[in-house]
Every structure is written in C-alpha cells, then in structure tokens.
Amino acid sequence: LTYVKQFFDLHGDFASNQFTAPVDGKYYLSGQVLFQNMSSGYNYYQMVIITSGSTYRRFAVDSASMTGTSGYYMVGGSGVFDMDSGDTADCRVTLDTTGSGSSTVDISVHSHFSGFLIG
C-alpha cells in the first residue's frame, strides 16, 4: 500500500487558508479535522465550514462520547454550498469554552479541506 498525497489548485483559488469561488455556482465542500490531545472537560469540539454568504455547516464531537482525558478524534463533514463569484469559504475549529478543559487542542497534519464546482 502506497500513500499518495495529491493537491490541485488549478486557478490559484485557494490562498491564505481560504477558498475563493471563481464563478457563480454550486460547490461541494468537504473538511476533516483530526483533533489530538483532546480534553474531555469541554462539552464539544466542532469543525465548521463557512462561506462569506453566511452559509455554514457544523460537525461536532460531544465530549460525553470521549474516553479518558486525551485522545484522537476525527470530525468531518461535507455539503453543497451556493456561492457567487468572489465568495470565500473556509474550515474553522471552535471549542466549547464553558467546560474545564484546556483552551487549546492540537490539529493533525492529516486534516484537510477540499471542494469543487458541481454546477
């Protein structure tokens, strides 16, 4: 088994950790975040895909499902977003700060954000 990493940014639409839609249309956007060294003291950790048009999708892990005080958890999801030319999209991570856990979390290099125009 060979691991191959491929990256395509044919028109330079991804810069400064943000995707900019080159044309109006429907875009399939996907993200996965591998959290490392998570604390179970928070209520949840979440990954959010958000666009400049205020469209967003939330994908979360509830700390009640966590075992122990640290671990590795993958949070991911995808959706179809209506974007106009020049709209931006990015993947963000937020923590529920009402708990007693650490205010930081490590994010693995195996995390990703991707997308493409579907119509």
BELDA-V229080 format. One record per pair of residues at least 4 apart in sequence whose C-alpha atoms are under 7 Angstrom apart, sorted by the first residue. I is the first residue (numbers start at 1). GAP is how many residues later the second one is. Records with the same first field share a line. If there is no record, write none. Layout:
BEGIN
I=GAP ; GAP
END
This chain:
BEGIN
9=4 ; 5
13=6 ; 7 ; 8 ; 9
14=4 ; 5 ; 6
15=4
17=73
18=70 ; 71 ; 72
19=69 ; 70 ; 71
20=66 ; 67 ; 68 ; 69
21=62 ; 63 ; 64 ; 65 ; 66 ; 67
22=63 ; 64
23=61 ; 62
24=59 ; 60 ; 61
25=57 ; 58 ; 59 ; 92 ; 94
26=54 ; 55 ; 56 ; 57 ; 91 ; 92 ; 93
27=53 ; 54 ; 55 ; 56 ; 88 ; 89 ; 90 ; 91
28=51 ; 52 ; 53 ; 87 ; 88 ; 89 ; 90
29=49 ; 50 ; 51 ; 85 ; 86 ; 87
30=47 ; 48 ; 49 ; 83 ; 84 ; 85
31=45 ; 46 ; 47 ; 60 ; 81 ; 82 ; 83
32=42 ; 43 ; 44 ; 45 ; 79 ; 80 ; 81
33=41 ; 42 ; 43 ; 74 ; 78 ; 79
34=38 ; 39 ; 40 ; 41 ; 73 ; 74 ; 76 ; 77
35=37 ; 38 ; 39 ; 70 ; 71 ; 72 ; 73
36=35 ; 36 ; 37 ; 69 ; 70 ; 71 ; 72
37=33 ; 34 ; 35 ; 68 ; 69
38=31 ; 32 ; 33 ; 34 ; 67
39=30 ; 31 ; 62 ; 63
40=23 ; 26 ; 29 ; 30 ; 61
41=58 ; 59 ; 60
42=21 ; 54 ; 55 ; 56 ; 57 ; 58 ; 59
43=19 ; 20 ; 53 ; 56
44=16 ; 17 ; 18 ; 19 ; 51 ; 52
45=15 ; 16 ; 17 ; 49 ; 50 ; 51
46=12 ; 13 ; 14 ; 15 ; 47 ; 48 ; 49
47=11 ; 12 ; 13 ; 28 ; 44 ; 45 ; 46 ; 47
48=8 ; 9 ; 10 ; 11 ; 43 ; 44 ; 45
49=7 ; 8 ; 9 ; 41 ; 42 ; 43
50=4 ; 5 ; 6 ; 7 ; 39 ; 40 ; 41
51=4 ; 5 ; 36 ; 37 ; 38 ; 39
52=35 ; 36 ; 37
53=34
59=16 ; 17 ; 18
60=15
61=14
83=4
91=22
END
